[in-house]
Structure formats: C-alpha cells, structure tokens
Amino acid sequence: MQLNIGILGDSPGWRLLLQQEGVPFSHVGEEISANHFSVVGIGDSVDEREAEGVRGYLKKGGAVLCSARIFAQLASSHYANMNVRYLLPEPDSDFEDAGLMDIHQKCRVPMNANTLKNERGATTCYVGEFLGGHVVALPFDIEAVMLDHRSAAKSFYSPTKRLPYEHVSVVSRGNVRRLIARALEILHHRRSMPYAHVWYYPRDSESVFSFRVDTDRGTEEEIQQLYSVAGQHRVPMSWFIDAKSQAKMMPVFKRMEHQELGVHCFDHRVYKEFERNLENIGKAMEVMRLAGIEPKGFAAPFGKWNKGLARAVKEHGLKYSSEFSYDYDNLPSTPYFEDNFLGVPQIPVHPICIGSLKRQGYKDARMVQYFEFILRQKLASRLPLIFYHHPKDGHHSVLEHVFNFIAGRRIPMMRFADYAEWWQERQTMNLRLSYEGNHLKTSGRPTSRDVFLRITKGDGTEALLELRPDIHLDAVKWESKPKPFVLPKDYLRCRKFNYRIPLTQTVNLLSR
C-alpha cells in the first residue's frame, strides 16, 4: 500500500500545500488505484468521466478530499452557496487544532455538513463515509484559497484590550494548511493507515527561531545597541539593510559576527512595476557589494508583496524573500503565479512587531504578555517562531524576554538564509512511502541527517524518527500528540470592527 496523495484536476495550489506538508504526491492517471493512492485530492475542474473514476475508487475503500461542489457532483446532490468571512473549528472536533481561518470568499456548503463552523455558527464541512469509502468535503476549492494573493489590514488578538493590526494576506493560509493536513491525517487513519510526512524542522526540534531586523533609518547607535543584545544572548539575527539611508554605515554591518546581512531596499518603498522594483533592489545590492557584503535574501518595506516585486527578487538571484502581505505565521512556501512557481521561497514572519504594539500604547509588561501568548500559541500549533523588529523601536527588555524563552526551550536559532537552505533541501528529497505488515518503508534519501519523519496513528500518538529504509511501527516509541491550543473566550474580538484601522488609513492618506 502506497502512502501517496493523488492529485486530480488543476494542481498548483495542491502542489504548493503538499510540498509544505512534506507528503509524497503524484498526479492521478486513467485509473485511480486504492493501493497506489492513500488519499485523492480533487480540484474543482473535474469532468464526469473523472468523477466516475473517483466513485469507483471510493467503492474500493479509498479516501477523498474535495470541495462541496465536487462532492455534490459525486453524490448527485446539492450544495448551498454561502459568503464566508472565516471558519472556526469547534472544541473537541476533528479540526480543533486548525485555528481561526480567514477565507473571505463565496463558499459552497455540503447539504450534510457536520463540522467546521463559520462566523454565523453554521457547519460548513462534511466528514464521513460515502460509497464505502471516506470523504472530507470542504466549503472551498483548495486551489482558489492557496493561490489567493489579496491583502488587507487585519487585527490580531492580544490579551490586552487594544488590538494591534497590520496589512497582511487576506487568507490565513497557515491555518488553512493546518486544516488540510489534519484532513489528510484523518483520512489516512480512517483507512487504517499511519499518516507520515517530512518534519518541518531540523531533526526532532519542536520548532525553529529566526529573528529579522529591518534596519529602517536606524542610527549607528541604535544598530550597535541591538547588535550588542544579539551578542549577549547569542542570537544570530538576519539584518535587512535600508541601503540608501545607511550607505555610510556599511562598514558597521560588515564587522558584525554570526549575523546575516540581507537587502531591504534602496528607496524605502515597493513599486507595482517589475522594472522599478528591479532597479530599487539592484541599487541596494550595489551599495552592499561595494562594501564587500553579498546578500542572500530580501525583505520588502512595509511587508508589501506583489508579482512585480517577486519577479525582481528572482531576477537578482536572491535565495529567499519575506513579506507578510503574501503570507504570515506559516511554513515557507514558493509563490505560484503566471502559470509558474517563482522558485524563491517565502519565509513568513509574525506580522506584529514591537513597533506595532508601541502604536497601540503598549508598555513593556503588555508587550511581554503579547509575545508570550504568541510564542505559546505557535508552539502548540507546530509553527516556526519567526519575528521581526526595527532598531529604532528599542524596548530591548522585551526582546530579551523572548530570547530567554527560546533559550529555555532549547529551540534552535537559525538565520533566515540557513532555514531557507535547509527548507530547500527538505523540498528536494523526493520521498516515497509504502505501508505493509505494520512496516513503513521509505525511499528518497536526504543529503542531510537533519531531515526527520513524523508519523501519526489513529489513537492520537506520534513519533519523530530519523529516516531509514524500513521502520517497524511496533518497535517505535510512540508519544501523545501535543494538546491543541485553547483559544481565549474573547478571541473573536479580533474579527470585530477595529475603528483604529480606517482612522489610521485616513490619516496616512491625508498626510501624503
């Protein structure tokens, strides 16, 4: 039995997601074998001949993950149209650990939906049996959600009354990915199979910590003070240099030890046009290279992302980029547009920084409370701990609290370039898995021993193991999966109208 996800229909969004998750996958051919495909993921462009093949696959005990539209086609039934702002799993449900999912799309809801509530409390998803097989029918097309490049201002939950906000991607793809991963896991377990994927971090680490510094007009004194904090706590930071305002400070950056130096900009802005972004990045890189600095990565001013910027980053040969208007609080991914994967990984950060909290009047104690909440939420959600800062924003005692928290948990600290390089290696290992006689057989070897496999069973246990050709599951030491993060009772405050967002936008518009 192959542990292999079959893809039927248009596939870029599926491929993006499955690459993030680290599961073997391939495209479905003429025949859908229940032995060759442990689960079949279906896009919304399926004809009746293909639908009949899926029905045959389900009758053989197969498992399908699809939209409500496709499920209605398979079952010759109907669905309900519904505008959905967000989805929120119920406590103690199959998807309780997926978190709040911003969708903001016209969705289709199965008539027999039995889980996953929207903002009005209506169930939107079906999990159950059909034709002798197993089905998870979602209210949206995975392709449409994963390739949605809209961005907008969004509030983020805080234990403090006043909520911070930032301009980020409309769809919270990180939580959507977690939902899909959980659906794949459920479907494997319902077929009495283990679920396995390449782990998200080196070896069996519970996460990684990366810290980005956008140097925006920081003075030499401010830069040196932050660098001193980095040295005291042995934090390898990734500094993205505001090259025009800090051209005379390049020797200061050049002398830094154990740090990474990347490109922020020359002129502190992002253009829509490819050519202007290309010129802006190129001028910054020229200033840095004249100082003997060879940057590997890029982070855009204000976290802005667009296709013209992405093309310019690739054209300059940079190895990664990091913009929260593309994605945030998620695993790295490679953007897809214009019928092609860009080839430059995005490393998402948490979009709220100390500067965001300062604008809401937070003092040190409230900032510490906020970041500790985010750290614990991210760890429970198996997310990377990636944050950013500006030297001008100070509040080093808050940073020191974060750094001490990370050190206390023994979480590896990685520069952005190092995590990007490791992630690329993870993506290219071409893993193949099969399951027989309670043995998990693997092929496709990584070039590093730091790539591990995570395996889960239907009884709620898991194991993180170094890859080897034959894993006897009876000999594995199984442990209980971490308990899901329990959202505070007032969590949905962050999806209520925040008057400070339009007020700030109006002030910014008038001040231009």
DRENSE-88250 format. One record per residue (C-alpha): x, y, z; residue in one letter. Coordinates in steps of 0.2 Angstrom, whole numbers, padded with zeros to 4 digits, always signed. Layout:
BEGIN
XYZA;...
END
This chain:
BEGIN
+0000+0000+0000M;+0007+0017-0005Q;+0006+0032+0006L;+0004+0043-0008N;-0008+0058-0011I;-0016+0058-0028G;-0020+0075-0037I;-0034+0076-0049L;-0038+0092-0058G;-0029+0108-0058D;-0015+0107-0046S;-0003+0122-0042P;-0012+0126-0026G;-0012+0107-0021W;+0006+0105-0025R;+0011+0121-0015L;+0002+0114+0000L;+0008+0096-0001L;+0026+0102-0003Q;+0024+0112+0013Q;+0017+0097+0022E;+0031+0086+0015G;+0020+0071+0009V;+0023+0061-0006P;+0011+0065-0020F;+0008+0062-0039S;-0005+0066-0052H;-0019+0053-0055V;-0019+0044-0072G;-0033+0035-0080E;-0036+0023-0066E;-0037+0028-0048I;-0030+0013-0038S;-0034+0012-0020A;-0017+0003-0017N;-0007+0017-0026H;-0016+0032-0019F;-0020+0033+0000S;-0030+0049-0002V;-0035+0058-0018V;-0036+0077-0018G;-0048+0084-0031I;-0048+0101-0039G;-0064+0110-0045D;-0061+0106-0063S;-0066+0088-0064V;-0077+0081-0079D;-0090+0067-0077E;-0078+0053-0083R;-0066+0058-0070E;-0080+0059-0057A;-0085+0041-0061E;-0067+0035-0059G;-0067+0043-0041V;-0083+0034-0037R;-0075+0018-0042G;-0060+0022-0031Y;-0072+0026-0016L;-0081+0009-0018K;-0064+0001-0016K;-0062+0009+0001G;-0052+0024-0005G;-0052+0042+0003A;-0056+0059-0005V;-0053+0077+0000L;-0063+0089-0011C;-0074+0104-0011S;-0093+0103-0008A;-0095+0107-0027R;-0086+0091-0031I;-0094+0081-0018F;-0111+0086-0024A;-0106+0080-0042Q;-0100+0063-0035L;-0116+0061-0025A;-0128+0069-0037S;-0134+0080-0023S;-0134+0099-0020H;-0124+0112-0010Y;-0129+0129-0003A;-0120+0145-0008N;-0113+0155+0007M;-0102+0170+0009N;-0089+0165+0022V;-0078+0178+0032R;-0069+0165+0042Y;-0070+0147+0049L;-0068+0142+0067L;-0067+0123+0072P;-0077+0118+0087E;-0068+0112+0103P;-0066+0093+0103D;-0069+0092+0085S;-0059+0083+0071D;-0051+0100+0067F;-0050+0108+0084E;-0031+0112+0082D;-0033+0121+0065A;-0037+0138+0072G;-0046+0153+0065L;-0046+0153+0046M;-0049+0169+0037D;-0057+0165+0020I;-0067+0180+0014H;-0074+0170-0001Q;-0091+0164-0008K;-0091+0146-0002C;-0101+0131-0006R;-0108+0121+0009V;-0112+0102+0008P;-0130+0098+0012M;-0125+0086+0025N;-0111+0097+0033A;-0107+0091+0051N;-0092+0101+0057T;-0082+0117+0055L;-0092+0132+0059K;-0092+0149+0050N;-0094+0166+0058E;-0113+0163+0060R;-0111+0146+0068G;-0117+0136+0053A;-0107+0120+0049T;-0098+0120+0033T;-0089+0104+0031C;-0093+0086+0029Y;-0083+0072+0036V;-0089+0054+0034G;-0092+0039+0023E;-0098+0038+0005F;-0100+0023-0007L;-0090+0013+0005G;-0075+0025+0006G;-0071+0040+0016H;-0074+0059+0012V;-0069+0076+0018V;-0079+0089+0009A;-0073+0107+0012L;-0083+0123+0008P;-0070+0130-0003F;-0059+0125-0018D;-0041+0122-0011I;-0034+0129-0027E;-0043+0146-0026A;-0038+0148-0007V;-0020+0144-0009M;-0017+0155-0024L;-0027+0170-0017D;-0015+0185-0017H;-0026+0198-0009R;-0020+0208+0006S;-0029+0219+0018A;-0027+0227+0036A;-0031+0214+0049K;-0032+0214+0068S;-0023+0202+0079F;-0028+0195+0095Y;-0020+0201+0111S;-0024+0198+0129P;-0024+0217+0131T;-0040+0227+0126K;-0032+0237+0112R;-0028+0226+0097L;-0013+0228+0086P;-0015+0227+0067Y;-0005+0225+0051E;-0008+0224+0032H;-0007+0206+0028V;-0013+0192+0017S;-0032+0191+0017V;-0032+0172+0018V;-0024+0165+0033S;-0015+0151+0023R;-0006+0145+0038G;-0022+0139+0047N;-0029+0133+0030V;-0014+0122+0028R;-0016+0115+0045R;-0034+0111+0041L;-0029+0102+0025I;-0015+0092+0034A;-0027+0087+0048R;-0040+0081+0034A;-0026+0071+0026L;-0022+0063+0043E;-0040+0059+0047I;-0042+0051+0030L;-0027+0040+0032H;-0032+0034+0049H;-0050+0030+0043R;-0041+0019+0030R;-0032+0011+0045S;-0015+0018+0039M;-0002+0029+0048P;+0000+0046+0042Y;+0018+0052+0038A;+0026+0067+0032H;+0043+0075+0032V;+0045+0085+0048W;+0045+0104+0047Y;+0062+0107+0057Y;+0079+0100+0058P;+0080+0083+0067R;+0066+0082+0081D;+0066+0100+0086S;+0049+0106+0091E;+0052+0122+0081S;+0065+0135+0075V;+0068+0153+0080F;+0073+0166+0067S;+0074+0185+0070F;+0073+0198+0057R;+0079+0216+0058V;+0073+0229+0046D;+0085+0242+0049T;+0074+0257+0043D;+0084+0273+0046R;+0091+0266+0062G;+0106+0276+0068T;+0123+0269+0071E;+0120+0270+0090E;+0103+0260+0088E;+0111+0247+0077I;+0125+0244+0089Q;+0114+0243+0104Q;+0103+0230+0096L;+0119+0220+0089Y;+0125+0221+0107S;+0109+0212+0113V;+0111+0199+0099A;+0129+0196+0106G;+0124+0194+0124Q;+0110+0182+0120H;+0119+0173+0106R;+0105+0176+0094V;+0110+0175+0075P;+0099+0189+0068M;+0095+0192+0050S;+0098+0211+0046W;+0089+0218+0031F;+0098+0234+0027I;+0090+0251+0022D;+0104+0254+0009A;+0101+0272+0004K;+0099+0280+0022S;+0113+0269+0029Q;+0126+0268+0015A;+0139+0276+0026K;+0136+0263+0039M;+0140+0248+0028M;+0157+0245+0037P;+0147+0244+0054V;+0136+0230+0046F;+0152+0222+0038K;+0160+0220+0055R;+0145+0210+0063M;+0149+0192+0068E;+0137+0177+0067H;+0124+0188+0059Q;+0116+0188+0041E;+0115+0204+0030L;+0101+0205+0018G;+0093+0218+0006V;+0078+0229+0012H;+0078+0242-0001C;+0087+0257-0008F;+0072+0269-0008D;+0061+0263+0006H;+0046+0258-0004R;+0038+0244-0015V;+0033+0248-0033Y;+0020+0238-0043K;+0031+0238-0059E;+0044+0225-0061F;+0057+0236-0068E;+0056+0249-0054R;+0057+0235-0041N;+0072+0228-0051L;+0081+0245-0051E;+0077+0248-0032N;+0084+0231-0027I;+0099+0232-0039G;+0104+0249-0032K;+0104+0242-0014A;+0114+0227-0019M;+0127+0238-0027E;+0129+0248-0011V;+0131+0232-0001M;+0143+0224-0013R;+0154+0239-0014L;+0156+0236+0005A;+0160+0218+0002G;+0143+0212+0008I;+0135+0198-0003E;+0116+0197+0002P;+0107+0181+0000K;+0089+0186+0005G;+0076+0201+0004F;+0063+0208+0015A;+0052+0222+0007A;+0047+0238+0016P;+0031+0238+0025F;+0029+0219+0021G;+0022+0223+0004K;+0022+0209-0009W;+0016+0209-0027N;+0020+0199-0043K;+0032+0213-0050G;+0042+0213-0034L;+0043+0194-0034A;+0050+0193-0051R;+0063+0206-0047A;+0069+0196-0032V;+0071+0181-0043K;+0079+0191-0057E;+0093+0197-0044H;+0097+0179-0039G;+0091+0181-0021L;+0088+0164-0012K;+0073+0169-0002Y;+0061+0183+0002S;+0050+0188+0017S;+0033+0198+0015E;+0018+0196+0027F;+0006+0203+0014S;+0010+0187+0004Y;+0009+0175+0020D;+0012+0176+0038Y;+0013+0163+0053D;+0016+0148+0041N;+0029+0137+0035L;+0039+0143+0020P;+0032+0141+0003S;+0036+0145-0015T;+0023+0158-0023P;+0014+0152-0039Y;+0008+0165-0052F;+0008+0167-0071E;+0007+0148-0073D;+0024+0145-0064N;+0032+0143-0047F;+0043+0158-0044L;+0057+0147-0037G;+0061+0159-0022V;+0054+0153-0006P;+0044+0165+0005Q;+0049+0164+0024I;+0033+0170+0033P;+0035+0180+0049V;+0023+0185+0063H;+0017+0202+0057P;+0016+0211+0073I;+0032+0219+0080C;+0036+0230+0095I;+0033+0245+0084G;+0015+0239+0081S;+0012+0237+0099L;+0020+0254+0103K;+0007+0262+0091R;-0006+0255+0102Q;+0001+0262+0118G;+0008+0246+0125Y;+0021+0247+0139K;+0035+0233+0142D;+0024+0222+0153A;+0010+0222+0140R;+0022+0218+0126M;+0029+0204+0135V;+0012+0197+0138Q;+0008+0198+0120Y;+0023+0189+0114F;+0022+0176+0127E;+0004+0172+0121F;+0010+0171+0103I;+0025+0160+0107L;+0014+0148+0116R;+0001+0148+0103Q;+0014+0145+0089K;+0022+0131+0098L;+0006+0122+0101A;+0002+0124+0083S;+0019+0117+0077R;+0023+0133+0068L;+0040+0141+0067P;+0044+0156+0079L;+0049+0169+0066I;+0048+0188+0072F;+0054+0205+0066Y;+0060+0221+0074H;+0066+0239+0070H;+0082+0246+0079P;+0073+0262+0081K;+0059+0254+0091D;+0070+0249+0106G;+0062+0240+0121H;+0077+0228+0122H;+0070+0221+0138S;+0055+0214+0129V;+0067+0206+0116L;+0077+0199+0130E;+0062+0190+0137H;+0058+0182+0120V;+0076+0177+0118F;+0076+0169+0136N;+0060+0160+0132F;+0068+0152+0117I;+0084+0148+0125A;+0074+0140+0140G;+0065+0128+0127R;+0081+0124+0118R;+0074+0129+0102I;+0087+0130+0088P;+0091+0148+0082M;+0093+0150+0063M;+0097+0164+0052R;+0084+0166+0038F;+0097+0160+0025A;+0101+0144+0035D;+0082+0140+0037Y;+0079+0144+0018A;+0094+0132+0013E;+0088+0118+0025W;+0070+0120+0018W;+0076+0119+0000Q;+0085+0103+0004E;+0069+0096+0013R;+0059+0100-0003Q;+0070+0091-0015T;+0072+0074-0006M;+0058+0065-0017N;+0051+0055-0003L;+0042+0039-0006R;+0032+0029+0007L;+0023+0012+0007S;+0015+0003+0021Y;+0013-0016+0023E;+0013-0028+0038G;+0015-0014+0050N;+0031-0009+0042H;+0034+0009+0034L;+0046+0008+0020K;+0054+0023+0014T;+0064+0029-0001S;+0072+0045-0007G;+0086+0050+0004R;+0090+0067+0010P;+0108+0074+0009T;+0107+0078+0027S;+0104+0068+0043R;+0094+0083+0050D;+0078+0078+0040V;+0066+0068+0051F;+0050+0059+0048L;+0034+0062+0058R;+0022+0048+0059I;+0005+0048+0067T;-0008+0034+0072K;-0027+0035+0074G;-0025+0033+0093D;-0018+0051+0095G;+0000+0046+0096T;+0015+0051+0085E;+0034+0048+0083A;+0048+0059+0076L;+0061+0047+0068L;+0077+0048+0058E;+0073+0042+0040L;+0078+0024+0037R;+0073+0012+0024P;+0062+0001+0035D;+0053+0007+0050I;+0044-0007+0061H;+0030+0003+0069L;+0028-0010+0083D;+0046-0005+0088A;+0043+0013+0088V;+0042+0023+0104K;+0025+0032+0102W;+0020+0048+0112E;+0004+0058+0114S;+0002+0072+0102K;+0003+0089+0110P;-0014+0096+0116K;-0022+0109+0105P;-0020+0127+0109F;-0036+0133+0118V;-0041+0150+0111L;-0047+0163+0124P;-0066+0165+0126K;-0064+0183+0119D;-0053+0178+0105Y;-0066+0183+0091L;-0063+0201+0097R;-0050+0202+0084C;-0063+0199+0070R;-0074+0213+0076K;-0073+0231+0068F;-0057+0240+0073N;-0060+0258+0071Y;-0042+0262+0073R;-0038+0254+0056I;-0049+0265+0045P;-0044+0280+0056L;-0025+0277+0053T;-0028+0274+0035Q;-0037+0290+0033T;-0023+0300+0042V;-0010+0292+0032N;-0019+0296+0016L;-0021+0314+0021L;-0003+0316+0026S;+0004+0311+0009R;
END
